[in-house]
Amino acid sequence: MEMEIGERSSSESWSLVGGASAVLNLTGGSSIPVCYHPFFGSHDDLLLLEVDEKLLPDILHNRVIIRGQLDEEAVLCTPSSTYAMKFVGTSNSVFLIPPGEPKPQNSKLLPEDCEGNNLGVVESAASVLKVAPGSMELVQAAPRLDKLKILLNERPYSFQEDLGTDPKGTTGLYSWEDLVELVQASEGELRTGLRSLSAVEIDGYWRIIDGKSMDEVLNMILNNCVLYQCPLNAIGEDHIISVLEADGYSRTIVLHCLDTYGSKVENMGGCLWCLDERRVCLHVALRVLSGRKMKLENFMEKWVQSIPASMKADLKMLEGEVLFEKMGVETWLCAFSVSSLSSVPAERFAALFRERPKWEWKDLEPYIRDLKVPGLSAEALLIKYTRRSQPKADMEAIFSAR
């Protein structure tokens, strides 16, 4: 690498001498003097980061950011993934050597000692700026979305706000920028988390809708489908929005309800929505339970009566949302939602075993299938956090706390 320096003659050639370039250009069996840099020291603001090849493009193009509050362990986020950062010490001496200094290639311009001897060899020494005790290691980790759930639950949206009876202003509300700053997750993972919580952006703030308000809007949609003889798999978007807006419901909330309990169907005659049977029936089931225990027979009777006539109730719809318990000859059930559990495996399993000390696989599986830990399969999680027993070969395996 050659460069022209300052006011020197254009015919005077300069190059980088010593430093990192000298080390990089070493050939096998050769050596180079090592000395202290004039600014040698601890330099606590400098840390080495070990990076996998697949991460290099994001780092080199400034597409990464380190996130975390003062009371949190820092994570590094790319646009789509989250990485835990861990300092790994080393017993070897790792030298941090800065680039070399520009020097004239003409040896006559190199410094000489008092006897006129050229000191060029000294200029080729590698100057050590810092001895690094280790480096930061990146390990892909699950996004820390429990905090997102906590933040959004601070102040769920309710129709009382539209009536002007809520004087809280913006307290407890979070914009996209706020969530990016506070939640340790990549932007892609954050968007996925918002969707899994059925959050919606209202007036610039991301909100979850309280259960009572969502229930009210869904009932209005179902009732109007009956009134206008509209099939639940072909609800006209423009029509249902105009009807509900006339009743005082905002377009944003109506569309959010349709998206939560259905899916959009493109049609030549306009946009249609198809309500999802499982999502609607599950919503109704949780409303019937209302947080209490019920006998299975009583629950089924009320559930079937409450769902739309064109839909069919199936107990499989309740997986991960309702627990069944045999008490003598009777079966009872109660609401127990996987969405209420932590995404941290240790905390998730602790909560499950507090609820029930022993689990059959068919009951446990719906409550752990969403756990995503890079590098660990579901089987590995079971080995780590549970103890498996099987009294007889023809009996279901039982899982208890390890």
N, C-alpha and C positions, 0 to 999 in steps of 0.2 A: 504494500500500500504506500503510495507516494503522494506528497502534498507540497504545495508551495507555501512558504512561511513569510508572512509580513512583508517587510521592505527588502528582503533578500533579492539578489539577482535572479531573474527568471531562469537562468541556466543552473542555479544551485538546487540540487535535488535533496529532498528530505524524506525520512521514513520513520516509522515507529520502532523504537529500540527498547529492549528489555520488557518488563511487565508480562502480561498474559500472552501477548503475541510471541514472546520468546519461548514461553513454555509450550505453547501450541505447536510451534515449529520444531520442537525437539525431535531428533531421530533416535532410533533404537540404539542403546549403548552409550548415548551422549549424556552430558550433565550441564548444569547451569548454576552459577552462584545464587544463593538466596540471602536477602538482607531485609532489615526492617524498613518499611516505608516511613518517610518523615511524619506521616499522620497515623502511624500504627497505634491501635488502641482497641478497646472492647467494642466500640461502635454498636451499641445495643439496638440502634435503629435499623441495623442491617441483618436480615435473616435469609438463609438459603431455603429455597422451596424446591422440593423434588416433584417433578411433573411428569405424568404419563404422556406418551406421544399423542394420544387422541385429544388431550387437553391443550396442547401447544397452540393450535390455531385460535382458540378462544382467548388465551392469555396474550398472545402476540398482537391480537387485534382489539385488545381492551374490551373484551366481552365478558369479563368476570368482575365480581364484586365481593368483598368480605362483609358479612352481615353478622350482627349480634350486639345486644345491649351490654352495659357494664357488668351485669350479673349473669351473663350467658357465655357459654363457650362459643368462640367464633367459628363460623362456617364460611366456605367459599362457594359461591353460586355462579354457575354458567347460565345461559338462557334457559336450559332445560333440566339441569341436575344440581344436586346439593352435595357438597363434600365436607366431611368433618376434617378439622385441621389438628394435627397432633405433632408435638415436638419430639423428635427421636434423637437421643444423644448418640455420640460415637466415641470410641476409645482411640480412634486414629486422629492424627492432626490434619485438619482440613484447612488449607491456606486460601484466603481470599486475596487474589492478586488483581489489581486494577490494570487497565490498558497501559501500554508503554508510553514513553514520552517522545514527541517528535524531535529528531536529531538529524543534523546534516550527514549525508552519506560520505562526504569528503572527509577522510580521516584527519586531514590537516586542521579541520575545524573542531575536532574533538579536543577536550581538555587534556593538558599535559601536566605532569608533575614538575617539581622544581628542577629536575635533571633533564627535562625535555622528553620524557618517555610518554608515549600515547596511552591514555587511560580508556580506550574504547572498550576493552574487555569488561571494565567495571560497569559501563553503560548497559551491558547485556544482562545484568543481574535482575532476578525477579524480586520485586519489592513487595513484601507481604503486608497488607493493610490490616488484616484481622485473622485470628485463628478461630475458626467456627467450631463450637462444641457439638454441633449437630445440625439438623435441618428439619424443616416442617414437612410432614408427610400428609398427603391427601388420601382420604378413604371415602368412597361414595357412601352416602348415608341417606336415610329416608328424610323427606322434608319434615320440618317440625311444625306441623299444622295444628297441633292442639291449641296453640296460642291464638290462631285465627278463630277457632271456635269460641274461645273465651272472649275475644274482642267483640265479635259480632253478637254474642249473647248479652253483652252489656246493655244493649238497648234495641231489642227487636222492634220492627215497624208494626204499628197498629193503626187502625182507622181513627183512633182518637186524635192522632196528629192532624189528619185532614179536617177534623172538626174544630181545630184551633184550641183544644183543651190541654195540650202538652207544652208547657213553657220552658222546656229544657234547652232549647236552641240546638247547638251542634255538639253539646256535651255527650260523650260516648259514641260519637259517629266517626267513621274512618273512611277517608278517600282511598283511591288506589295507591297514590303516592305514600300515604300513611302506612298502608298494609305492607307495601314493598319495604319500607324502612323498618317496620317492627317485626315482621314474620321472617323466620330463617328458612326461606325456600326460594327456589328459582322462580322467575316470573311464570314459566310454563306450569310448574307445580302449584303455584299460588292460584292460577286460573282454574286448574283442575279441582283444587280444594274448595274454591268458592262455588263451583258447580255442584260438588258433592254435598255441600251444605244448603243447596238451593238458595243461594244468595242472589240478590239483584241490586243493580245500581239505581238509586233513587236520588235525584237532585245532587248528583256528584258524590254520593256516599254509598258504600256497599252495606246492604242490610239483609237480615233474614226476616221473614214475615212471621209474626206470631201465629200460633196454631189456630186460634179463634178466627182471625181475619182470613187466613187461607181457607178454613172450613167454610166461611161465609161466602167467599168468592166461588169456590167449587160448587157449592149448593146452588148458587145463582146460575152458574153455567148449566148444571144438570137440569134445573127446573125450567130454564128457558129452552133447552133442547126438547123437553117434553111438551112445553107450551106451543112451540113452533114446529113440532114433529120433525126434529132434526136428528139424524142418526149420529150416534156418539163417535163413529169412525169417519165422519165427514162434516165437521162443524165449520161453517163459513167464518173466517176470521173477521172480515169487515162487518158482517151482520151481528155476531155476538159482541164485538167491541162497541158498536153503536148502541146496542140495547143496554149493555151494562154501564156505558158512559152516561146514558140518559138517567140511570138509577144512581149516579154519583160515584161510580168506580172509575179509577184512572186507567188509561190505556196501558200504562206500564205494568200495573198490578195484574190486570186481566191477562196480558200476554205472558207474564211470568207464571201465572197459575196454569195456563194452557201448556207452557213448556215444562212445568214441574210434573204435571199429571198426564202429559200426552206428547205427541211428536207431530212436527209439521209435515204436511203432504202437499207437494206441489201439484197444482191442477191447472188445466188450460183456462178454466172459468174463474180462477182466483185462488187464493191461498186457503187451504183447508187444514183442520187439525183433527187428529185421531187420538181419542183418550185411551190411555194404556190400562187394560183391565187390572193387572196386578197392582199398579200404583194407586188406582182409585179404590180398589177393594181393601188394600192395606190401610189407606187413610181412614176409611170407614171403620175398619176393625179396631184401630187404635182409639177412635172416637167412642166406639161402643165400650171398650174396656175402661177408658178414662182413668187409668192408673190404678185400677182395683183388680182383685182376683175374682174370676168367675168360673162357674162350672162350665165344662165344654158344651153341654147340651143347651144351656141357657144362652151362652155366647153365640153359638151357631144359629139359633133361632132369631136373635136380634140382628145378627150380622146379615143373614140372608134377606131379612125384611128391609134392611137399610140401604143395600146396594142397588144400583140401577137394574131394572128388570132384564136388560139384555146382557148383563154380566153374571158370571158364575163364580161363587166363592170356593176357594180351595185352600186347605190348611198349609200347603206348601208355600203359599204367598206370604206366610208369616215368618218364614225362616230369618233368623237374625233380628227379629223384632219382638217375638213373643216366646216365653218359656212355658213348656208343659210340665205338669207334675202329677204323678199318680199318687192318690191318697186313698188307699183301700181299693174299692171297685170304681171309684170316681176319678175323673181327670179334670184337673183345674189348670187354668192358664192365667198369666199376667204379662204385662208389657215389660220388656227388657231389651232396649234397643242397642245395637252395636254402635250406633252413632254417638251414644253417650259415653263410650269407652275411650280410653287413651290410645293413641297410635304408637306409644312406646311399648314394645313387647313385654318387658318386665312388669310395667304398670297394668297392662291389659290382662295378663294372666293372673296377677294378684287380685284384680277386681272380679274376674270370673270365679276364682276359687273362694272368694268371700261370699259370692252369691250362691255358689253351690260347690261343696267340697269334692264331689265326684261327678264326672261327666262321661256320658257315652259319646262316641265319635260323631254320631249323627246330630247330636245336640251341640257339640263343641265346634264343629267345622264351620257353621255359618258365622261364628263370632271371631274367627281368626283368619278367614280366607282373604280378608282385605289387608292383612298385615304385609307390608312390603319392606323387607330388610335386604339391601344389596349384599349378595354373597351368602345368604342363608335361605334355604328352602323351608317349606312348611314342616317337613320332617325334622329338619335341624332345629327349628324352633320348639317342636314338641319334645325333642330329646333334651334340650337345654332347660326348659321350664316345667316339664311335666314328668310324672312317673306313670308308666303304663303297666297295667295288670290285666290278666285274663284268666279267671278262675278255671274255666273249662274251654276246651277247643271250640265247642259249638256256641259259646257265649260271646256277646259283644265285649270288646276291649273297654276298660275303664281307665280314665285319666284323672290323676289327682296331682296336687302340688308337689314339686320336687323339694 
